[in-house]
Amino acid sequence: MVKSFKKTSNPKVLVYTIHYKGLDETLKFIESAKKLEYDNFEILVISNSRIETEGEVLSKIKGIQFIDNKKNTGCCYPNNQALEIAIKKKCKYLGVFNNDIEFDIKFLSEVISVMENDDNVAATGGKVYDKERRNYLQTVSRTVVWKLGALKCDVGETEDKGQFETMKEVSYIWGGDIVYRVDLLKDVKGYDEKFFVYYEPLDVELKLQNKGYKVMYIPTAKVWHKGQTSLPNPKVYYYYSTRNRVLFMKNCASKRDKLFFHPYFYLVAVPVGVFKRIVLRRDILGAIAIIKGG
């Protein structure tokens, strides 16, 4: 496997992505991962694509482990597959990445250095830049707005002028460039497969934090993200993003926040979402998906 040696002082890392759509992006991800300046990691690609020819292409790539699920199993199931593989391979860390990510070559060394120096750090992520506008940030971290069951980006798209250079503990790291400590991810039983897709990283990160562990933003760890490569059918997006918002609040919110959330969600958020789909976008199927998800 790639850059995995017996004699190393660095803990072993499994670098993993899901392939669903965007074969070109997955191939670019693999090439970028191979260039990481870290001497003890392996690359895993799990395919959710139904297109057999894509699986054939990926299965022939040297230096990676490839699993073909041959159907769309969402995010949580393959993430748990990756966790089991990381455990079997005795990896200390598991990196979960979107397939349209490009790494800074020092990404792994930066996050592992922080995690090795503090056993209470359960998960880390860094700066996420736009692939096209190279110095423009997409996100650095996010904050939970509990009463709304929503996530607020600590930064929207903005040029990086050195304003986010402080490493800090955060509520939520975007799930597309996150590195977990394997034993702690195992301890919270990995990903809740009821989520299928959307809100699932937030659920995991909060479980880790509820056990007293930290989620850290590391500004020296950098990736570039294309975005919208693997977006599902809009009906699927509206259904799961609506349904999982409720599921997330059920799992994680306090009783006080739930008392505010449910009236807001059903009397404001869902009606407004349906109105926008029907009146502004003439998207009847999207509106139906929101209603079913709620």
Disulfide bonds with the S-S distance in Angstrom:
none
